Amino acid sequence: MRILLAALLLFALPAMAAKPAIPSLTEDESSAVAKGDVVLRDDPNDPQAMYAFVEIAAERSKVWLALNDADLIESSSGTISQCDPYTDVTENGVRTIKLHYILNVAWSEVVYYIHRQHHTTEDYLEWTLDPDKTSDLVQADGYYVLTERDGKTLLVYWAKTNSGRRVPAWIKDMLTGRALKGWLDTVKTTSEGT
């Protein structure tokens, strides 16, 4: 009976997160990243998701400071009118940061709450919508993975977002293209300048 109870408890526990694998870059992508460009790529396994890659001439700790700076996130884009942390705790090597976002996109306000978990010893951060809050988005999942090579940090980004409604292509392009590139350029500039 105890064995059965133990087995049932194991199945009831949430799955442990694992550091995402970094996809290989094509020769053209590697060349662009080496020049300091932000490279965007659709996820071939999920048409709703995308990758971004950028190489930063700074150590990982400086990049993490930029990625976890709510004020920097808010100031990096004209569409973000608010990015306020409402939880920031570290326990057992995992820093949990919860952020309240307000975006102004095409005459609409979008409010959502992100639950981020920064696995500090493994150099990755994953996020999803905070299940304890009501968001205007249906889905917002993603991660950052950082690796150091040749004295530089390769930042890998992956995200999948679903607003739950039909969004014009130009708005998607603005959010996933220009806004993402702008954010990663800001992270790069900030990390390299500190």
N, C-alpha and C positions, 0 to 999 in steps of 0.2 A: 504493500500500500504506500509506504514512504517513497519507494522508487517511482511509482506512478505519479504521486504528488509532485515530486521533484521534476519529473519530465514535463508535467503540465505547467509548472512555474517557468521552466526554461522557455517553453513555447509562448508564454504570455509576455515575456520580457521583450522590449523593442530590440530590433537588430542593432548590433554595434556598427558604428560608422567605420569606414575604411578609407584610407587615403586614395583618392582617384588616380588612375593611371594617366600619364601624360601622353597624348597622341603624338605620333611622329609628324614632323614638318616636312613638306615637300622641299625640293631644292630651291624653288622660287621663294617660298615662304621663309626658309632659313636665311636666304640672302636679304630679304626685306627686313626681317627681325634683326639681323646683324647690323643693318644700317640705322636701326633705331625706330623703324616704322612699327605702328600698331597693325597687326595682321588679323583680319576677321575671316572666319570660315564657318559655313553651315555645318552642323553635325550630320554626317552621312547616315547615322543610325536613328536620327530623330529630326524630321523636317521643322519642328517647332523650336529647336534648340540651336545655339551657336557657340562657337569658340572664339576667343581672342588671345593673341600672343604678343608680348612686348618684352624686349630685353632692356634692363635698367642698370646703369653703371653705378650701383650702390649695393651694399650688403642687405641681406634679407630683413634684418631688424629695422632698417630705415624704411623699407617698402611696407612692412607691416604697420609701422607708425602712420604712414600716409593712408593705407587702406582702412584703418580703424578710426580715422579722424572724422567724426560726424560733421564738424564745421567745414572741413575740406570737401566732403561729399556734397554738402549743401551749396557751397560756393562754386562748385565745379560746373554747374549746369544752370542755365536759365529756366529750365523746366522744373527744377526742384526748389520749391518755396520753403520747405521745412524738412529737416532730418534731425530729429531729436532722440537721443538715447533715453530709454526709460528703465533699462536694466543693464548693469555691467558688473559681472562677478566672475571670478576665476576659481575653479575647483578641480583638483586632480589633473592639472595640465590642460584644461579646457576653459577658455574664456568665452562666456556667454554674453553677447551684446544684443539687446533688442532695440530696434530703431523704428520710430514713427515717422513715416514719410508722407509728405503732401506734394503732389506733382500738379502742375498746371500745363495741360496739353490740349491744344486746339480748343480753347474756350471751355474746357472741362477741368474739374478738379478731381484728382484720383488720390484716395487716402488708403494707405496700407501699412501693415506692421510686419517687420522682418525679424526673424529669430536667427541670429548668427552664432555659430560655434567655431571658434578659432582654436584648433588643435595645435597649441604653441610648440610642442616638442616635435611635431611631425610636419610642420610648415604647410598646413592647409587650413582653409576656412570654408565652411559650408553654410548655406542659408536656405531658409524656407519661410513661408508665411507663419506668423505666430498663431497657433491654433486657439489661443485664449482671447484673441481679438478679432473683430470683424473688419475685413478688408474689402476694398472695391475690386481687387483682383481675385481670380479663381485659383491661380497658381503663380508662384514666384520661387523657383528653385535654382540653386547655382552653387558654384565654388570658385575659390582661388587656390592654386597650388604654386608654391615658389621653390625654385631650385637654383643653387649657385653654380656657376661654371665660369672659369677663366676670370674670376674677380667680378663677375656681373651676375645679376639675378634675372632669371627667366620667369616671368609671370604668365601663368596660364589661367584663363578665365573660361568658365562654361556657365550658361544660363538658359533656362526655359521659363518663359512667362506667358500666362494666358489671362487676358482681361475678361474673358467670358462673353465678349461681344465682338462683332465684326469691326475691325479697325482698318481704315484706309492705308494703303501701302506707303504713302508719303509720311504718315505718322509713325508707322513701324520703322521706316528708314531713319527718321529723325531720332527715334529713341534707341534703336539698336545700332545704327551706324554712327551718325555724328555725335550723339550724346555719349555713347560708349567710348569712341575714340577720344573724345574730349576728356572724359574722366581718366582714361588710362594715360593720356598725355600729361594730365595734371599730376597723377601719381608719379610718373617718371620724372617730371621736372622737380617736384617737391622732394622726392627721395634723393635725387642726384644733387640737389642744392643744399641738403642739410648735413 
